[in-house]
Structure formats: C-alpha cells, structure tokens
C-alpha cells in the first residue's frame, strides 16, 4: 500500500499541470442600455428606456423607449484587434449601407465606435465634426 501511495504522489508531482481552458471572448449578445452617445464630438441625450439588443442569429434591435423599434442585422468578429462590428438595415442586400465599427469591453460596459460612411474607425473616440458615433453601453440586468 505504501508503494502505491508513493507511486501516486510521484505521478501527481511529475505530471504536467492542466492548462486553463481557453475562454471565449465576451459576447455582444444580450440587452444593453445606452449610457452615453457621442456623435461628431458632441454628447447626445439618451432617451429614458432605450435598449439595444443583439441576438445570436445576427439581429440587432434598437428601441428608444417607445413602442417603435428599428431592426438591424450585425456581424461581429471578436478575433480582430480591435474587435470589429458591422451593422446594416435588416432588409438591405448584402454590402448595402453597412456601417463599419469596432468594439471593446471595459468591465461591464461595451464601447462601440461606428462610422457613418467612410473607413472603419481605428480608435474609440468621436471627434468634433466627424461622422463617428461612440456608444457606451451597460449590460441590462
């Protein structure tokens, strides 16, 4: 029995450590509450009750707190640096009116920077006079 115990200890000490399982990057999927919207360098009021929802099947719904909502389609690539997101009218043909953006997570917040036409933004800022929107969202409870 002592031999078995010693053999077990030797094998346990000499065995390679288990590697941590790779974690998937955080997902945009879920409901988000806009906290701050900056358009062309200017903060814009966020209507009370506004919610942005991303689904696993590539749909995005914007609701400004009223009964009306806007349905969009999105794709996200968390493997890019920075992570990329593209948003388009849900009924648009492929490639038409696609807004290119980037996103990142900062704690429990999601920052999305989207250009209204033009090239994909490279930084998370909306400078004065630019056609860039910076959204700061917090996950809905």
VENKA-V581095 format. One record per pair of residues at least 24 apart in sequence whose C-alpha atoms are under 10 Angstrom apart, sorted by the first residue. I is the first residue (numbers start at 0). J is the second residue. Records with the same first field share a line. If there is no record, write none. Layout:
# VENKA-V581095
I->J / J
This chain:
# VENKA-V581095
23->77 / 78
24->77 / 78 / 82 / 104
25->77 / 103 / 104 / 109
26->53 / 55 / 75 / 77 / 103 / 104 / 109
27->52 / 53 / 54 / 55 / 75 / 77 / 84 / 102 / 103 / 104 / 109 / 138
28->52 / 53 / 54 / 55 / 56 / 57 / 58 / 59 / 75 / 138
29->53 / 54 / 55 / 59 / 138 / 139
30->54 / 59 / 60 / 61 / 136 / 137 / 138 / 139 / 140
31->61 / 108 / 109 / 135 / 136 / 137 / 138 / 139 / 140
32->62 / 108 / 109 / 135 / 136 / 137 / 138 / 139 / 140
33->63 / 108 / 109 / 110 / 134 / 135 / 136 / 137 / 138 / 139
34->108 / 134 / 135 / 136 / 137
35->110 / 133 / 134 / 135 / 136 / 137
36->111 / 112 / 125 / 132 / 133 / 134 / 135 / 136
37->112 / 124 / 125 / 126 / 127 / 131 / 132 / 133 / 134 / 135
38->112 / 113 / 114 / 115 / 124 / 125 / 126 / 127 / 128 / 129 / 130 / 131 / 132 / 133 / 134
39->114 / 124 / 125 / 126 / 127 / 128 / 129 / 130 / 131 / 132 / 133
40->124 / 125 / 126 / 127 / 128 / 129 / 130 / 131 / 132 / 133
41->125 / 126 / 127 / 128 / 129 / 132 / 133
42->125 / 132 / 133 / 134
50->136 / 137 / 138 / 139
51->136 / 137 / 138 / 139
52->138 / 139
57->86 / 89
58->86 / 87 / 88 / 89
59->86 / 87 / 88 / 89
60->89
72->97
73->97 / 98 / 99
74->99
75->100 / 101 / 102
76->101 / 102
77->101 / 102 / 103
80->121
81->120 / 121 / 122 / 123
82->111
83->111 / 112 / 113 / 119 / 120
84->111 / 112 / 113 / 119
85->113 / 114 / 119
86->113
100->131 / 132 / 133
101->133
102->133 / 134 / 135
104->135 / 136 / 137
105->135 / 136 / 137
106->137
107->136 / 137 / 138 / 139
108->134 / 135 / 136 / 137 / 138
109->134 / 135 / 136 / 137 / 138
110->134 / 135 / 136 / 137
111->135 / 136
